[in-house]
């Protein structure tokens, strides 16, 4: 159920203190929308934007921001892109509500008409446009293999042959990952594991490398293009 508050045990690799075990609206209200998605609001949002522009994103392109949160990157992408070309999907309704109300100026919202979808099951087919680019920043770091492959498979069914999908991940051993996806647990994968998941979902995965210009959990980047 969208927006349901989940009270969960603290996983072995849970990030931060025990209060971070709370997901959903209650978790957002406890720590704030900026802290809930990792903090460093200005730094990380700008890094996301600059990375995608460096990979060829232009105003006329349609961008899908997967797990867009409270629009940390959206506040940069939305003014840059042509009207209607920013698509965001997020499972936490409260994050989107706060992003629109507190982070995105009303005039920008009216002029650029971002399309935002609340979904916990990667319902990309509900979006009105087909994306040229997609970005999942700090999403795979919180997903089990099953959920990760669902994202890859469902996205592949909704994009064209020239699509470019970029996803950050935390390189490491996956054997100790938690049993279920969690917004504040850290999940680790190797580039080879992600590449194999992508192949099964209809993608060609390419390891781009570690992100040197940010401190985002020592994350790295994968690029997925349709096979």
C-alpha positions in Angstrom: 0.0 0.0 0.0 1.3 3.4 -1.0 2.3 5.5 2.0 2.0 2.7 4.6 4.3 3.1 7.6 6.5 0.1 8.0 8.0 -0.7 11.4 11.0 -3.0 10.8 14.0 -4.4 12.5 17.3 -2.8 12.0 19.3 -4.6 9.4 23.0 -5.4 9.9 24.0 -2.8 7.3 21.4 -0.2 8.1 22.7 3.3 7.5 22.8 5.6 10.6 21.0 5.2 13.9 18.0 3.1 14.9 15.5 5.9 14.0 16.4 5.2 10.3 14.5 1.9 10.6 11.3 3.8 10.0 10.1 3.9 6.5 7.1 5.7 4.9 5.4 8.9 5.9 6.3 8.6 9.6 10.0 8.3 8.7 9.8 11.3 6.5 8.1 13.3 9.2 10.6 12.2 11.9 13.8 13.3 10.1 12.6 15.6 7.3 12.4 15.0 3.5 16.0 16.1 2.9 17.6 13.9 5.5 15.3 11.0 4.6 16.9 10.7 1.2 20.4 11.1 2.4 21.0 14.8 3.0 23.7 16.8 1.2 20.9 18.3 -0.8 22.6 20.9 -2.9 25.8 18.8 -3.5 24.2 15.6 -4.7 21.4 17.2 -6.7 23.9 19.2 -8.6 26.1 16.2 -9.2 23.2 14.2 -10.6 22.3 17.0 -13.0 25.8 17.6 -14.2 26.4 13.9 -14.7 23.3 13.5 -17.0 24.1 16.6 -19.0 27.6 15.2 -19.5 26.0 12.0 -20.9 24.1 14.0 -23.5 20.8 15.0 -21.8 19.4 18.1 -23.6 16.2 20.1 -22.9 14.3 18.4 -25.7 14.9 15.0 -24.2 12.4 13.2 -21.8 14.0 12.1 -18.6 12.7 9.6 -16.2 13.9 10.1 -12.6 13.4 6.7 -10.8 12.9 7.1 -7.1 12.9 10.9 -7.5 12.2 11.4 -3.8 11.6 15.1 -2.8 13.1 16.3 -6.1 16.7 16.8 -5.0 17.8 16.4 -8.6 14.4 17.4 -10.0 14.8 21.0 -8.9 17.7 21.1 -11.4 16.3 19.0 -14.1 12.8 20.5 -14.3 13.9 24.1 -15.1 16.4 22.7 -17.6 14.1 20.4 -19.6 11.3 21.5 -21.9 7.8 21.6 -20.5 6.5 18.1 -19.7 9.8 16.4 -20.2 10.5 15.5 -16.6 9.0 12.2 -15.4 9.4 11.2 -11.8 8.4 8.0 -10.0 8.5 7.6 -6.2 6.9 5.2 -3.7 6.6 7.7 -0.9 3.8 10.2 -1.5 5.0 12.4 1.3 8.3 12.9 -0.3 6.7 14.1 -3.6 4.3 16.3 -1.7 7.1 18.0 0.2 9.2 18.4 -2.8 6.5 20.2 -4.7 5.4 22.3 -1.8 8.8 23.2 -0.3 11.5 22.8 -3.0 10.0 23.6 -6.4 8.9 27.2 -7.0 5.2 27.4 -8.0 6.0 29.3 -11.2 8.5 26.6 -12.3 5.9 23.9 -11.6 3.3 25.7 -13.7 5.6 26.5 -16.6 7.4 23.1 -16.8 4.6 20.7 -15.8 6.6 17.9 -14.3 4.8 14.5 -14.3 5.1 12.7 -11.0 3.8 9.2 -10.2 3.4 7.6 -6.8 4.1 3.9 -7.2 5.8 1.2 -5.2 5.9 -1.3 -8.1 7.7 0.5 -10.9 4.6 1.2 -12.9 6.4 2.9 -15.8 3.6 2.0 -18.1 1.4 4.6 -16.4 3.5 7.5 -17.5 2.3 9.6 -20.5 5.6 9.7 -22.4 8.4 7.4 -23.3 11.7 8.4 -21.8 14.9 9.0 -23.7 17.0 8.8 -20.6 16.4 7.3 -17.1 18.3 7.8 -13.9 18.2 5.7 -10.7 20.4 7.5 -8.2 20.9 5.7 -4.9 18.0 3.2 -5.7 19.9 0.0 -6.4 21.7 0.5 -3.1 18.4 -0.2 -1.3 17.0 -3.1 -3.4 17.1 -6.9 -3.3 18.0 -8.7 -6.5 14.4 -9.6 -7.1 13.2 -6.0 -6.8 16.2 -4.7 -8.8 15.4 -7.1 -11.7 11.8 -6.1 -11.6 12.8 -2.5 -12.1 15.1 -3.4 -15.0 12.5 -5.7 -16.7 9.6 -3.2 -16.4 11.7 -0.3 -17.6 12.9 -2.2 -20.6 9.3 -2.9 -21.7 8.6 0.9 -21.7 11.5 2.4 -23.6 12.8 2.5 -27.2 16.0 1.1 -28.7 18.1 4.3 -28.2 17.3 4.6 -24.5 20.1 5.2 -22.0 19.6 4.2 -18.3 22.1 5.1 -15.7 22.0 3.6 -12.2 24.4 4.1 -9.2 25.3 1.2 -7.0 27.5 0.3 -4.1 30.3 -2.1 -5.2 30.8 -4.9 -2.8 29.9 -8.4 -1.7 26.2 -9.2 -2.0 26.2 -12.2 0.4 25.4 -10.1 3.4 22.6 -8.1 1.9 19.3 -7.9 3.8 16.4 -10.2 2.9 14.1 -7.5 1.7 14.4 -4.0 0.2 14.6 -1.2 2.6 15.0 2.6 2.2 17.8 2.8 4.8 19.6 -0.5 4.4 22.8 -0.6 2.2 22.9 -3.3 -0.5 26.0 -4.2 -2.4 26.6 -5.7 -5.8 29.4 -6.3 -8.2 29.4 -4.9 -11.8 29.2 -8.5 -13.0 26.1 -9.2 -11.0 24.3 -6.1 -12.3 25.4 -6.9 -15.8 23.9 -10.4 -15.6 20.7 -9.0 -14.2 20.5 -6.5 -17.0 21.1 -9.3 -19.6 18.2 -11.3 -18.2 16.0 -8.2 -18.5 16.9 -7.3 -22.0 19.7 -4.8 -21.4 23.4 -4.5 -22.1 25.1 -3.4 -19.0 28.4 -1.4 -19.0 30.4 -0.5 -15.9 31.3 3.1 -16.1 33.3 3.3 -12.8 33.3 4.9 -9.4 32.0 8.4 -8.9 35.0 10.5 -8.1 33.3 13.9 -7.8 31.0 12.9 -4.9 31.1 11.0 -1.6 27.8 9.2 -2.1 28.6 6.0 -0.2 31.5 5.4 -2.5 29.0 4.6 -5.2 29.8 3.6 -8.8 27.7 3.9 -12.0 26.3 1.4 -14.5 24.9 2.3 -17.9 22.2 0.1 -19.4 21.2 0.2 -23.1 18.6 -2.0 -24.8 19.9 -5.2 -26.4 
